[in-house]
């Protein structure tokens, strides 16, 4: 077959046009980065993220109109591996190589803080969650007078977790002697901080706190802590530990004859899998509840109630609902709302739209610049829950105290172990 010059030119022009069209289409893609712990000891915090992102791919299948122009939406999920260093590395890749227009991150200070720091440094808008605001703000050396320019946070604070724990403890009979398990990490150092954490408010309420000092995550021996708690007649144990450490502590406490009346722990007792792993030791343990199927909120994106969202997860993921589902979903609600309102896709435009957020989400209202302690923090509600033997699942979580958020219904009262 002979190709004349005219046919060749027409063919190459058509091919070039196709390439240019593809490039133009590629340029019309807006990228959202998402960093969470998919592996490592904090993996339960990221367990539902892939499911939520699959849901969002359906929600965004027709793209988003931003500043009058249509964009395809690409979500890029990166695993922090439960490591602050790794979190910072993957965030840098998302910012510098993938050129994300907006970053989302969740799952303890070990992930959210380094990701937020990378975004602040590179002036990329970032919305974070699932870290009490004090370890997020002060852990990043935030200045209350200035705040941050590009990083915004939505979650509750230590004042809320302290209020919920003590509201529960006041409802049962104890000697008000509390033992604290505060590890040497972002959460542990904040919760155990003499000014910002548990010690000051507990003392003001007449509780005596025994704090044996910081320990490393993954410790295999809690004998020193148990001995200190026994010596001081501790009847309430609290703190913020990773799931493996809770199991080690509870097993050794039982072996060493330490039987407190109440055990209320943050982080470790949030997830049904962690409670199941404890067997009968898991029944009666209490923890904070940031989101549940009984929360009276609805998604602005899918119009699902909290209950419907949890049921959809259980039906398709074939797993029991877990608290981070609501916040992973709500991060995308806020992201979509901000992008739709943004004047364009520049970092400043997107940041300004994030700042102006005033949205009813599946975790409650989100609004910066007035709804929280600082301009970068929007607070969400918190209640107290307790695990018990389940009907549908091996273990189930009931809300047992709602004094701090009356619109979230309780289903029973806190019971002693």
PAKE-530419 format. One record per residue (C-alpha): residue in three letters; x, y, z; residue number from 1. Coordinates in Angstrom, 1 decimal, padded with zeros to 4 digits. Example, Ala and Ser with C-alpha at 12.3 -4.5 7.8 and 13.67 -1.06 7.14 Angstrom:
2
[r ALA [012.3 -004.5 007.8] 1];
[r SER [013.7 -001.1 007.1] 2];
# end
This chain:
417
[r UNK [000.0 000.0 000.0] 1];
[r UNK [001.4 003.4 -001.0] 2];
[r UNK [000.8 006.4 001.3] 3];
[r UNK [000.7 009.7 -000.5] 4];
[r UNK [001.8 012.9 001.1] 5];
[r UNK [-001.7 014.2 001.6] 6];
[r UNK [-002.9 011.0 003.3] 7];
[r UNK [000.1 011.0 005.6] 8];
[r UNK [-000.4 014.7 006.6] 9];
[r UNK [-004.1 014.0 007.2] 10];
[r UNK [-003.2 010.9 009.3] 11];
[r UNK [-000.6 012.6 011.4] 12];
[r UNK [-002.8 015.7 011.9] 13];
[r UNK [-005.6 013.4 013.1] 14];
[r UNK [-003.2 011.6 015.4] 15];
[r UNK [-001.9 014.9 016.8] 16];
[r UNK [-005.4 016.2 017.3] 17];
[r UNK [-006.2 013.0 019.3] 18];
[r UNK [-003.1 013.4 021.5] 19];
[r UNK [-003.9 017.0 022.1] 20];
[r UNK [-007.5 016.1 023.0] 21];
[r UNK [-006.2 013.5 025.4] 22];
[r UNK [-003.8 016.0 026.9] 23];
[r UNK [-006.5 018.6 027.2] 24];
[r UNK [-008.7 016.0 029.0] 25];
[r UNK [-005.9 015.0 031.3] 26];
[r UNK [-005.4 018.7 032.2] 27];
[r UNK [-009.1 018.8 033.2] 28];
[r UNK [-008.6 016.3 036.0] 29];
[r UNK [-008.6 017.5 039.6] 30];
[r UNK [-006.7 015.3 042.1] 31];
[r UNK [-007.6 014.7 045.7] 32];
[r UNK [-004.9 013.1 047.9] 33];
[r UNK [-005.9 010.9 050.9] 34];
[r UNK [-003.4 009.6 053.4] 35];
[r UNK [-004.3 007.2 056.2] 36];
[r UNK [-002.8 004.2 058.0] 37];
[r UNK [-003.7 001.2 055.8] 38];
[r UNK [-001.1 -001.1 057.5] 39];
[r UNK [000.7 -001.2 060.8] 40];
[r UNK [-000.7 -001.0 064.3] 41];
[r UNK [-003.0 001.9 063.4] 42];
[r UNK [-004.5 000.1 060.4] 43];
[r UNK [-008.0 -000.2 062.0] 44];
[r UNK [-008.3 003.6 061.6] 45];
[r UNK [-008.0 003.2 057.8] 46];
[r UNK [-009.9 -000.1 057.5] 47];
[r UNK [-013.0 001.5 055.8] 48];
[r UNK [-011.1 004.0 053.6] 49];
[r UNK [-011.0 002.0 050.4] 50];
[r UNK [-014.8 001.3 050.7] 51];
[r UNK [-015.5 005.0 051.2] 52];
[r UNK [-013.3 005.9 048.2] 53];
[r UNK [-015.1 003.4 046.0] 54];
[r UNK [-018.4 005.0 047.1] 55];
[r UNK [-016.9 008.4 046.2] 56];
[r UNK [-015.8 007.2 042.7] 57];
[r UNK [-019.5 006.6 042.0] 58];
[r UNK [-020.5 009.9 043.5] 59];
[r UNK [-017.9 011.8 041.4] 60];
[r UNK [-018.3 009.7 038.2] 61];
[r UNK [-019.7 012.6 036.2] 62];
[r UNK [-017.0 015.0 037.5] 63];
[r UNK [-017.3 018.3 039.4] 64];
[r UNK [-017.9 021.8 038.1] 65];
[r UNK [-015.4 024.1 039.6] 66];
[r UNK [-015.4 027.8 038.7] 67];
[r UNK [-017.7 027.1 035.8] 68];
[r UNK [-015.5 024.4 034.3] 69];
[r UNK [-016.0 020.6 034.4] 70];
[r UNK [-013.3 018.4 035.9] 71];
[r UNK [-012.8 014.7 036.2] 72];
[r UNK [-012.1 013.8 039.8] 73];
[r UNK [-009.2 011.5 040.7] 74];
[r UNK [-008.7 010.2 044.3] 75];
[r UNK [-005.2 009.0 045.2] 76];
[r UNK [-005.0 006.9 048.4] 77];
[r UNK [-001.6 006.5 050.1] 78];
[r UNK [-000.7 004.3 053.1] 79];
[r UNK [001.2 006.0 056.0] 80];
[r UNK [002.0 002.5 057.3] 81];
[r UNK [001.3 003.9 060.8] 82];
[r UNK [004.7 005.8 060.6] 83];
[r UNK [005.1 009.6 060.8] 84];
[r UNK [008.1 009.5 058.5] 85];
[r UNK [006.2 007.5 055.9] 86];
[r UNK [003.2 009.8 056.2] 87];
[r UNK [005.4 012.8 055.4] 88];
[r UNK [007.0 011.0 052.4] 89];
[r UNK [003.8 010.0 050.7] 90];
[r UNK [002.3 013.4 051.4] 91];
[r UNK [005.3 015.0 049.7] 92];
[r UNK [004.8 012.7 046.7] 93];
[r UNK [001.1 013.7 046.4] 94];
[r UNK [002.0 017.4 046.6] 95];
[r UNK [005.1 017.5 044.4] 96];
[r UNK [004.7 014.6 041.9] 97];
[r UNK [000.9 014.1 041.7] 98];
[r UNK [000.1 017.8 042.1] 99];
[r UNK [-003.0 017.3 044.2] 100];
[r UNK [-005.4 020.3 044.5] 101];
[r UNK [-006.6 019.2 047.9] 102];
[r UNK [-005.3 016.8 050.6] 103];
[r UNK [-007.4 014.8 053.0] 104];
[r UNK [-005.9 012.9 055.9] 105];
[r UNK [-007.1 011.0 059.0] 106];
[r UNK [-006.0 008.5 061.7] 107];
[r UNK [-004.1 009.7 064.8] 108];
[r UNK [-001.3 012.4 065.0] 109];
[r UNK [001.2 009.9 063.6] 110];
[r UNK [-000.4 010.3 060.2] 111];
[r UNK [-002.4 013.5 060.2] 112];
[r UNK [000.3 015.8 061.7] 113];
[r UNK [003.1 015.1 059.2] 114];
[r UNK [000.7 015.3 056.3] 115];
[r UNK [-000.7 018.6 057.5] 116];
[r UNK [002.9 019.9 058.0] 117];
[r UNK [003.8 019.0 054.4] 118];
[r UNK [000.7 020.8 053.1] 119];
[r UNK [001.3 023.9 055.2] 120];
[r UNK [004.9 024.1 054.0] 121];
[r UNK [004.0 023.7 050.3] 122];
[r UNK [000.8 025.8 050.6] 123];
[r UNK [-001.6 023.1 049.6] 124];
[r UNK [-005.0 023.0 051.2] 125];
[r UNK [-005.5 020.1 053.6] 126];
[r UNK [-008.4 018.9 055.7] 127];
[r UNK [-007.6 016.5 058.5] 128];
[r UNK [-009.6 014.5 061.1] 129];
[r UNK [-009.5 011.7 063.6] 130];
[r UNK [-007.1 013.4 066.0] 131];
[r UNK [-008.2 015.4 069.1] 132];
[r UNK [-007.5 019.0 068.1] 133];
[r UNK [-004.9 019.6 070.9] 134];
[r UNK [-002.3 017.1 069.6] 135];
[r UNK [-003.1 018.2 066.0] 136];
[r UNK [-002.7 022.0 066.8] 137];
[r UNK [-000.2 022.1 069.6] 138];
[r UNK [001.6 019.0 068.4] 139];
[r UNK [002.4 020.9 065.2] 140];
[r UNK [003.6 023.9 067.3] 141];
[r UNK [000.5 026.0 066.3] 142];
[r UNK [000.4 029.6 067.5] 143];
[r UNK [-003.1 030.4 068.7] 144];
[r UNK [-002.7 034.1 067.6] 145];
[r UNK [-001.8 033.1 064.0] 146];
[r UNK [-003.2 029.6 063.4] 147];
[r UNK [-002.3 027.9 060.1] 148];
[r UNK [-002.8 029.2 056.6] 149];
[r UNK [-003.6 026.0 054.6] 150];
[r UNK [-004.4 023.3 057.1] 151];
[r UNK [-007.9 022.8 058.6] 152];
[r UNK [-009.1 020.2 061.1] 153];
[r UNK [-012.5 018.7 062.1] 154];
[r UNK [-012.8 016.6 065.3] 155];
[r UNK [-013.4 016.9 069.0] 156];
[r UNK [-010.9 017.9 071.7] 157];
[r UNK [-009.4 016.5 075.0] 158];
[r UNK [-012.0 018.6 076.9] 159];
[r UNK [-014.7 016.6 075.2] 160];
[r UNK [-013.2 013.2 075.9] 161];
[r UNK [-012.5 014.2 079.5] 162];
[r UNK [-016.1 015.4 079.9] 163];
[r UNK [-017.5 012.2 078.5] 164];
[r UNK [-015.3 009.8 080.5] 165];
[r UNK [-016.0 011.6 083.8] 166];
[r UNK [-019.7 011.9 083.0] 167];
[r UNK [-019.7 008.1 082.8] 168];
[r UNK [-017.6 007.6 085.9] 169];
[r UNK [-019.8 009.9 088.0] 170];
[r UNK [-022.8 007.7 087.1] 171];
[r UNK [-021.3 004.7 088.9] 172];
[r UNK [-019.9 004.1 092.4] 173];
[r UNK [-016.1 004.2 092.6] 174];
[r UNK [-013.4 005.5 095.0] 175];
[r UNK [-012.5 008.1 092.3] 176];
[r UNK [-008.9 006.7 092.0] 177];
[r UNK [-007.8 006.7 088.4] 178];
[r UNK [-004.8 004.9 086.8] 179];
[r UNK [-003.5 006.5 083.5] 180];
[r UNK [-001.9 004.7 080.6] 181];
[r UNK [-000.3 007.4 078.5] 182];
[r UNK [002.3 006.2 075.9] 183];
[r UNK [005.2 008.3 074.6] 184];
[r UNK [003.4 009.4 071.3] 185];
[r UNK [001.4 012.3 070.1] 186];
[r UNK [-001.8 011.3 071.8] 187];
[r UNK [-000.3 009.9 075.0] 188];
[r UNK [001.8 013.1 075.6] 189];
[r UNK [-001.2 015.3 075.0] 190];
[r UNK [-003.6 013.2 077.1] 191];
[r UNK [-001.1 013.0 080.0] 192];
[r UNK [000.0 016.7 079.7] 193];
[r UNK [-000.4 018.4 083.1] 194];
[r UNK [-002.0 021.5 081.6] 195];
[r UNK [-003.8 020.4 078.4] 196];
[r UNK [-004.6 016.8 079.3] 197];
[r UNK [-006.3 014.7 082.0] 198];
[r UNK [-004.4 015.6 085.3] 199];
[r UNK [-005.8 019.2 085.9] 200];
[r UNK [-009.5 018.6 085.2] 201];
[r UNK [-009.5 015.3 087.1] 202];
[r UNK [-008.0 016.9 090.2] 203];
[r UNK [-010.6 019.7 090.0] 204];
[r UNK [-013.3 017.1 090.0] 205];
[r UNK [-011.9 015.3 093.1] 206];
[r UNK [-010.3 012.4 091.2] 207];
[r UNK [-006.8 011.1 092.2] 208];
[r UNK [-004.7 010.2 089.1] 209];
[r UNK [-001.8 007.7 089.3] 210];
[r UNK [000.4 008.3 086.2] 211];
[r UNK [003.3 005.8 086.2] 212];
[r UNK [005.0 007.7 083.3] 213];
[r UNK [005.3 007.3 079.5] 214];
[r UNK [006.0 004.0 077.9] 215];
[r UNK [006.8 002.9 074.3] 216];
[r UNK [004.1 001.6 072.0] 217];
[r UNK [004.4 -002.1 071.6] 218];
[r UNK [005.7 -002.7 075.2] 219];
[r UNK [005.4 -006.3 076.3] 220];
[r UNK [005.4 -005.8 080.1] 221];
[r UNK [002.9 -003.6 082.0] 222];
[r UNK [003.9 -005.1 085.5] 223];
[r UNK [005.2 -001.7 086.7] 224];
[r UNK [001.9 000.1 085.8] 225];
[r UNK [-000.2 -002.7 087.3] 226];
[r UNK [001.8 -002.6 090.5] 227];
[r UNK [001.5 001.2 090.8] 228];
[r UNK [-002.3 000.9 090.2] 229];
[r UNK [-002.7 -001.8 092.8] 230];
[r UNK [-000.6 000.0 095.4] 231];
[r UNK [-002.8 003.2 095.0] 232];
[r UNK [-006.1 001.3 095.1] 233];
[r UNK [-007.1 002.3 091.5] 234];
[r UNK [-010.6 001.5 090.5] 235];
[r UNK [-010.8 003.3 087.2] 236];
[r UNK [-008.3 002.8 084.4] 237];
[r UNK [-008.0 005.3 081.5] 238];
[r UNK [-005.6 006.3 078.8] 239];
[r UNK [-005.0 006.2 075.1] 240];
[r UNK [-003.2 003.1 073.8] 241];
[r UNK [-002.9 001.2 070.5] 242];
[r UNK [-005.0 -002.1 070.3] 243];
[r UNK [-002.0 -004.5 070.8] 244];
[r UNK [-001.0 -002.7 074.0] 245];
[r UNK [-004.6 -002.8 075.4] 246];
[r UNK [-004.6 -006.6 074.9] 247];
[r UNK [-001.2 -007.0 076.6] 248];
[r UNK [-002.3 -004.7 079.6] 249];
[r UNK [-005.7 -006.4 080.1] 250];
[r UNK [-004.2 -009.9 079.9] 251];
[r UNK [-001.4 -009.1 082.4] 252];
[r UNK [-003.8 -007.2 084.7] 253];
[r UNK [-006.0 -010.4 084.9] 254];
[r UNK [-003.0 -012.6 085.5] 255];
[r UNK [-001.7 -010.3 088.3] 256];
[r UNK [-005.1 -010.1 090.0] 257];
[r UNK [-005.8 -006.4 089.2] 258];
[r UNK [-009.6 -005.9 088.8] 259];
[r UNK [-010.7 -002.3 088.3] 260];
[r UNK [-014.4 -001.4 088.3] 261];
[r UNK [-014.2 000.7 085.1] 262];
[r UNK [-011.8 000.6 082.1] 263];
[r UNK [-012.3 003.5 079.7] 264];
[r UNK [-009.6 003.7 077.0] 265];
[r UNK [-009.2 005.8 073.9] 266];
[r UNK [-007.9 004.5 070.6] 267];
[r UNK [-007.6 000.8 071.5] 268];
[r UNK [-011.2 000.1 072.3] 269];
[r UNK [-012.8 001.9 069.3] 270];
[r UNK [-012.9 -001.1 066.9] 271];
[r UNK [-015.0 -004.3 067.1] 272];
[r UNK [-012.1 -006.4 065.9] 273];
[r UNK [-009.9 -005.3 068.8] 274];
[r UNK [-012.7 -006.1 071.3] 275];
[r UNK [-013.4 -009.5 069.7] 276];
[r UNK [-009.7 -010.3 070.1] 277];
[r UNK [-010.1 -009.8 073.9] 278];
[r UNK [-012.8 -012.5 074.2] 279];
[r UNK [-014.9 -012.2 077.4] 280];
[r UNK [-012.4 -009.6 078.7] 281];
[r UNK [-013.8 -007.2 076.1] 282];
[r UNK [-017.3 -007.1 077.6] 283];
[r UNK [-018.0 -003.9 079.7] 284];
[r UNK [-015.0 -001.9 078.4] 285];
[r UNK [-015.9 001.7 077.6] 286];
[r UNK [-014.6 004.2 075.1] 287];
[r UNK [-015.5 007.5 073.3] 288];
[r UNK [-017.9 007.3 070.4] 289];
[r UNK [-017.3 009.9 067.7] 290];
[r UNK [-019.7 008.4 065.1] 291];
[r UNK [-022.3 005.6 065.1] 292];
[r UNK [-025.4 004.4 063.2] 293];
[r UNK [-027.5 006.2 065.9] 294];
[r UNK [-026.0 009.6 065.3] 295];
[r UNK [-028.8 011.9 064.0] 296];
[r UNK [-027.0 013.2 060.9] 297];
[r UNK [-027.2 012.8 057.1] 298];
[r UNK [-024.7 013.0 054.3] 299];
[r UNK [-024.8 016.1 052.2] 300];
[r UNK [-023.4 014.1 049.3] 301];
[r UNK [-025.4 010.8 049.2] 302];
[r UNK [-028.4 011.8 051.5] 303];
[r UNK [-027.7 008.7 053.5] 304];
[r UNK [-028.4 008.8 057.2] 305];
[r UNK [-025.6 007.6 059.6] 306];
[r UNK [-027.7 004.4 060.0] 307];
[r UNK [-028.0 003.9 056.2] 308];
[r UNK [-024.3 004.6 055.7] 309];
[r UNK [-023.3 002.0 058.3] 310];
[r UNK [-025.8 -000.5 056.8] 311];
[r UNK [-024.4 000.0 053.3] 312];
[r UNK [-020.9 -000.7 054.6] 313];
[r UNK [-022.0 -003.9 056.4] 314];
[r UNK [-023.9 -005.1 053.3] 315];
[r UNK [-021.1 -004.6 050.8] 316];
[r UNK [-017.9 -004.8 052.9] 317];
[r UNK [-019.3 -007.8 054.8] 318];
[r UNK [-017.9 -006.3 058.0] 319];
[r UNK [-019.3 -004.7 061.1] 320];
[r UNK [-019.5 -000.9 061.0] 321];
[r UNK [-016.6 001.0 062.5] 322];
[r UNK [-016.4 004.6 063.7] 323];
[r UNK [-013.9 006.0 061.1] 324];
[r UNK [-016.5 005.3 058.3] 325];
[r UNK [-018.4 008.5 059.2] 326];
[r UNK [-015.3 010.7 059.2] 327];
[r UNK [-013.8 009.3 056.0] 328];
[r UNK [-017.1 010.0 054.3] 329];
[r UNK [-017.5 013.5 055.9] 330];
[r UNK [-014.0 014.5 054.7] 331];
[r UNK [-015.1 013.9 051.1] 332];
[r UNK [-018.4 015.8 051.8] 333];
[r UNK [-016.4 018.8 052.9] 334];
[r UNK [-014.0 018.4 050.0] 335];
[r UNK [-016.8 018.2 047.4] 336];
[r UNK [-018.6 021.2 048.9] 337];
[r UNK [-015.5 023.3 049.0] 338];
[r UNK [-014.5 022.4 045.4] 339];
[r UNK [-018.0 023.2 044.1] 340];
[r UNK [-017.9 026.6 045.7] 341];
[r UNK [-014.3 027.4 044.7] 342];
[r UNK [-013.7 030.1 042.2] 343];
[r UNK [-011.0 027.9 040.5] 344];
[r UNK [-008.5 025.2 041.1] 345];
[r UNK [-005.6 027.3 042.4] 346];
[r UNK [-004.4 026.5 046.0] 347];
[r UNK [-005.6 029.8 047.2] 348];
[r UNK [-009.1 029.5 045.6] 349];
[r UNK [-009.6 026.0 047.1] 350];
[r UNK [-008.2 027.1 050.5] 351];
[r UNK [-010.6 030.1 050.6] 352];
[r UNK [-013.5 027.8 049.8] 353];
[r UNK [-012.5 025.4 052.6] 354];
[r UNK [-012.3 028.3 055.0] 355];
[r UNK [-015.9 029.4 054.1] 356];
[r UNK [-017.3 025.9 054.8] 357];
[r UNK [-020.6 025.8 056.6] 358];
[r UNK [-022.0 022.3 056.0] 359];
[r UNK [-024.2 019.7 057.7] 360];
[r UNK [-022.4 016.4 057.3] 361];
[r UNK [-022.9 012.8 058.4] 362];
[r UNK [-020.7 013.5 061.5] 363];
[r UNK [-022.5 016.8 062.3] 364];
[r UNK [-022.0 020.4 061.3] 365];
[r UNK [-018.6 021.6 060.0] 366];
[r UNK [-017.7 025.3 060.1] 367];
[r UNK [-014.4 027.0 060.5] 368];
[r UNK [-013.7 030.4 062.0] 369];
[r UNK [-016.1 030.4 065.0] 370];
[r UNK [-017.3 026.9 065.7] 371];
[r UNK [-014.0 025.8 067.4] 372];
[r UNK [-011.3 027.0 069.7] 373];
[r UNK [-009.1 028.4 066.8] 374];
[r UNK [-009.9 029.4 063.2] 375];
[r UNK [-008.4 026.1 062.0] 376];
[r UNK [-010.5 023.8 064.1] 377];
[r UNK [-014.2 022.8 063.7] 378];
[r UNK [-015.4 020.7 066.6] 379];
[r UNK [-017.6 017.6 066.2] 380];
[r UNK [-019.8 016.0 068.9] 381];
[r UNK [-018.7 013.2 071.2] 382];
[r UNK [-020.5 010.7 073.5] 383];
[r UNK [-019.5 007.6 075.6] 384];
[r UNK [-020.0 004.0 074.6] 385];
[r UNK [-019.7 000.6 076.2] 386];
[r UNK [-019.1 -002.8 074.6] 387];
[r UNK [-021.3 -005.8 075.4] 388];
[r UNK [-022.0 -009.3 074.0] 389];
[r UNK [-023.9 -008.8 070.7] 390];
[r UNK [-027.0 -010.2 069.1] 391];
[r UNK [-026.1 -009.6 065.4] 392];
[r UNK [-022.3 -009.5 066.0] 393];
[r UNK [-020.0 -011.0 068.6] 394];
[r UNK [-019.6 -007.6 070.3] 395];
[r UNK [-021.7 -004.5 070.0] 396];
[r UNK [-021.3 -000.9 071.1] 397];
[r UNK [-024.0 000.9 073.0] 398];
[r UNK [-024.1 004.6 073.7] 399];
[r UNK [-024.2 004.9 077.5] 400];
[r UNK [-023.8 008.7 078.2] 401];
[r UNK [-024.8 011.6 076.1] 402];
[r UNK [-024.6 014.5 078.6] 403];
[r UNK [-022.1 016.2 076.2] 404];
[r UNK [-024.3 015.8 073.1] 405];
[r UNK [-028.0 015.4 074.0] 406];
[r UNK [-029.1 015.0 070.4] 407];
[r UNK [-027.3 011.6 070.1] 408];
[r UNK [-029.6 009.1 071.8] 409];
[r UNK [-028.3 006.6 074.5] 410];
[r UNK [-029.5 002.9 074.5] 411];
[r UNK [-028.4 002.0 078.1] 412];
[r UNK [-026.4 003.2 081.1] 413];
[r UNK [-022.7 002.6 082.0] 414];
[r UNK [-022.3 -000.6 084.0] 415];
[r UNK [-019.4 -001.6 086.2] 416];
[r UNK [-017.2 -004.4 085.1] 417];
# end
